Amino acid sequence: MVSVRDTGPKLRPLRSLAALLAVAVVMLISAGCGASNEDEIVVMAASSLTDAVETVLADHGNVSAVFAGSSTLVAQLAEGASADVLITADQATMNRATADGSVQGVSSVIASNSLVLATALGNPGAITELADLSRSDLLIGLCAEAVPCGALSQQALADAQIEAAPDTLELNVRALVAKLALGELDAGLIYRSDALAAGLPVVEAPQLAGRSNRYHIAAVSAQPSLRVQALIDDFTAADGDAAMIFADQGFGPP
Amino acid sequence: MTADTNNGPVADKTTDASNAENANIASNGVSTVEHQHLSSKLPATLTWVGFVAFALLALPVAGLLQRAPWSTLPSILSSSEVLQALRVSLIVSLAAAATCLVLGLPLAFVLARRRLRFPRLIRAVVMLPMVLPPVVAGTALLFALGRRGLVGQWLDNWFGVSLPFTTAGAVIAAAFVALPFFVVTVEAALRQAGDELDEAAATLGAGAWSRIVHVALPTIRPALFAGIGLAWARALGEFGATLTFAGSFGGRTRTLPLETYLALERDPEAAVAVSLILIAVALAVLVALRDRWTPR
């Protein structure tokens, strides 16, 4: 009796460990089952479309969305991730997915997003024009040239013959938007939809007119199912619900 | 170790004068032979699960190696962006490790030797950066030390010092996430060492500083180096907090992990190549540390 009472407390930690492991195994197995839901449509979309695409998909049953940078999505597809629809933030990344065979459908443009000169709340740096980006007394942020918004920014600045003095070249546009919203940067070049979502002031700059990226959509398979094709048609319809949602969130027409 | 050491009886080995290491350790009361004897009796399941754990750690590295663009490796790695990022990474991680040593050592002593009011709470706060997602850590640093931050606005107003987007900011971000690794390692060693030696030295008339320098530090030397190694390695791989707090600018704040992320956008092969240097530098230093300063 005494010996039983002695071992009881010692065994308890082991038992709870075993219980934890059992729970973990069950969770792993059920997660595995969840992944093989045959009827579910998976949409992969560029992270700048998160809000818009989620709003559009809210009306569709059994569709799930994955959001990440376009390059990451293309890499995931190439490594065998299963998805039915891909939406990228520019033509170049869509071309990469088509070139390596991971996307076989024909792509079309669903929306555009124009580059704008945005400032921190209240415009503390008193930014009035694009050329202010070369002022060294301000904290200026741009996207790195390797990401779509950075390539667009570099091109616009080069064409306007403005030598910007950035303090940081952010790795994605969301990081740049966050720093402007926190007031840690005075100004930066971001997308209109991001400025609208974050409530950031936009300084109109004629040199940025027509500078925009185009979102491309394509079915992953060459012969998409009827449901997948219907979903893509919803996104591409010029006067459909999706087009209105996109326009509301600051995106431009294709 | 040879098969002969495994088979020989314990008594034979401890008296074997030719095996200096064994004799030396045996005289301290711990026998390597006995140690080996014990390790050979490990349950088979335990050993196998151990190997599975090792595979979990090593396989991704093997995956990287298998995808490495070996033929174009030299040209990718000698590009000016990569060399610049390597330089920034070394400066930032070494400065962060030094910061951990200077600030972390006193903190470890306080935690291990002082009676504190809310010891559990204080320890939890010290370990918080280990569990915080690094991006959150970076945002928290901005809230504290940024231009509009709790302390940062005064730094900016009074001294004109602005930490975000500077190399110093990158060092602070790296030190923030690395410090707990150093403090936890050193504090554990101080507790394990106990304070008998310290008390003995005190009765012999040694002063407080002298006891720290001549008694405590030599006793915990292996943990000290292990702690610096861990903190440095964590600082070298730091990504999220650096990006959020210090931004990314070539030659100033763009470290190797940030360069890797950028390369991933352009050309995944280059990203693999850049991460290879990160792994090579880290392995070289960690292996060297282990051999020289910590007991095997």
Interface residues (C-beta under 8 A of the other chain):
Chain A: G69 S71 T72 A75 L139 G141 A144 A146 V147 P166 D167 T168 L169 E170 L171 A175 A178 K179 L182 G183 E184
Chain B: T139 L142 G146 R147 R148 S162 P164 F165 L243 T244 A246 G247 S248 F249 G250 T253 R254 L258 Y261 L262 A263 L264 E265 R266 P268
